[in-house]
């Protein structure tokens, strides 16, 4: 009887949590964004639930922002198509520029400015992300919201001293005030939140978790309640993922 009561109790708790998760899907569009929205078909398919999305870009030598996750792959889809969509819809976009460097930052910034002006896209509707904070600084100075992409190995694969070194480097970047935010995989959340001790915005992704999985997890709820953490990307592939 005790075993049956325990199973019944656990089932009730699970159902309660599931109900809460299902209830909350779509209730936090400003914080929960769609990860890897790299096709217009996916953009339209998910627009009702995700007005805010993340898009991967490669800046080509012909000054085209190519919508793709990989430098060696192109689908002949330009950022202009997304800006054309934005012009007629509300919402924001997180632009992960995979190859933004000190060498191409000025040309990339000039092209981004031309496009935002042509399509009448306010700069505060964009997050410009890159792995080179020196390159991002030019965008920050020009009025864009920028985020430095943290590329460290998982904390569990590092020694305590190595984790401390990573946090110290992020503190130095934050103190320079050259970017608006730090963006990192969800597995770095606890270490950065506990060790950073800086007021800079934080962005993260739980790209292996659906919105429901995120809402059902304890760390998801913690992230949702954290005012310093501004955006969380979640996975929802749909029919047009690439």
N, C-alpha and C positions, 0 to 999 in steps of 0.2 A: 504493500500500500504506500509506504514511504517513497519507493522508487517511482510509482505511478504519479504521486503528488509532485515529486520533483520534476518529472518529465512534463507534466501538465503546467507547472509553474514556469519552466523554461520556455515552453511553447507560447505561453501567454505573453511573456516578456518579448520574445522574438516577434510575435504578431503585432505587439504594441509598437516596437521599434520600426517594423516594416510599414505600419500605417503612418507613423510620423514621417518616415522617409518619403513615401509616396505622396503624402500631403504637401510636403515642402518642395517637391520638384517644380522648378520654374518660379519659385518665390524670391529668388535672389539673383536676378539677371545682371545686376550691376557688379556682383562679385564673382559669380560662377560663369565663366566664358567657355566657348567651344574651342577645343584644341585642334590644330591642323586642319583648318577649313580651306583646303587648297584646290577647290573646284567651285565654279559658280553654281553648279547643280547642288552641291552640298550646302552652299550659302543659302540658296532659296529653300531647300528642303528643311533646314533647321532654323529659319529666321524667326518663326513664331516663339520658339523656346529660347533661342540664343541671339538676341540683338547685337551682342558683342562677341567678336571672334578673333582668333589668332591665325595669321597667315604667314607662311614661309616664303622668303624672297631671296633671289640671287641677283645681284646687280651686274649686268653684262657689260661688255666693252662698248657696245653700241648705245649705252646709257638707258637700257631698258631694265625695269624692275620685273624680273621674270618670276612668276608664281610657281615655285617648286621647292621641294625640301632638299634636293641634292644638286650640287654644282654641275654634275655631269649629266643631268636629266632636264629636259625641257618639254613642256606641254603646249608651248606657244600661247601662253596665257599671261597677259600683262597686268600689272597693278591698275592700269587705267580702267580696266573692266570693273574692278572692285570699287574704285572711286566713283565711277559712273553710277554704280548701285548705291553707294553711300550718299550721293547727291540727292537721291529720291527717298532715302530711308533714314530713320534714326539709328543710333548705335555707334559703337566705337570699334577700332581695329588695332590689334597688337601686331606689329610688323617685325618679324624676326628676320633681319638681313644677315644671311649666313656668311657673307664674305665682305662685310664692311671693315675697311682697314684705314690706317693713316694715309695710305697711298691713294685711295679712291674717295675719301670722305668729302672733299670739296665738290667734286663732280656729282657725287650721289646727293649731297645736300642741295646743290643747284637744281638738279633734276626733280627732287622731291618738292622743292619750292615751286617750280614751274607747274607741277601736277596739282598741288593743293590749290594754287591760285586759279588754274584753269577749271578745275572741277568744283571750286568754291568749298573746299573741305577745311574746316577750322583745325588748326594744329592741335588743339586740346582734345580732339577726337581720336588722336593717334598715340600709340606707344611705339617708339622706335627702339628696338632692341639689337644689341650686337655684343661681340666678345672682346672688343677693343675699346676701353673707356676713353682713350685718347681720341679715337675717331668719333665716339659719341659726343664728346665735349663740344664739337662744332655744332651739332644738332641742338644740344642743350642751350648754347648761347644764342641760337637763332629762334628759341621759343618753343621747341618741341619737348614733350615729355619723353625722357629717355630711360633705358634700363640696361644695366650691365649684366650680361649673361654669365653666371657662375658655372665654370666647367670642371670643378674639382671632382675627384673620385668620390665614391660613397664614403661617408664617415666611418662606416664599419670596416672599410678596407684600409683605413689610415691609423697611424698611431695617435695617441693623445697629443703628442707634440706636433705632429703634422696638422691635426685639426686646429690646434691653437694658432699655428702659422697661417692657415687659411683664413681664420677669423680675423687675425691681425691685418692681413692684406685687405680684407673687405672693409675693415675699419678705416684704413688709410685712404681707400677709394672714397668711402662715404665722407670723410673729413675734407677731401679735396672739393666737394660739392660740384663735381663735373657731370654727374648723372642724377636723374630724379629718383631712381629706384634700383634695387638689386633683384634679379630674377634667377630662380634656381629650382632644381628638382625638389619634389616634396620631401625626399629623404634627408634633405639638409635643413628642414624647417626647425627642428628642435634645437640643433646646435647654433644656428644663426640667431634664432629668437632669444636663446638664453645667453649667448656669448657676445653678440654684436654690440649691444648697448649704444645704439645710435638711433636717431629719429627718422632716418631715411625710410621711404616706402619700400615695402616688400611685395614681390610678385612670385607666384609659384605655379607648378603644374602637378596634377595627379593624373597623368596621361594614360595610365593603365586602369583607371577607375571611371566608371560611368558616374553620372550625377547621383543616381540612387546609391551606388556603393559609397560614394563620397559622403553623402548625407547620413548613411548608416554607420559610418566609422567614427570612433571617438576623436581621432585626430582631425577628421573633417569638420566635426562640430567645433573643435577648438579653433581651427583656422577660420571658420565662419564667424566666430565671435571676436576674432582678433582685429582691432581697428587699424593696426599697422600694416596688416596684410590686405592689400587692396584688391588683388585679382587671383583667382584660382582657375586654371585651365583643366577641363575634364574631357574624357573621351566619349565620343558618340559618333561612330563611323558612319552609320546610315548606309545608303545605297551608292553613294558617290564619293567615297573616301579614296584619297591617294596621297 
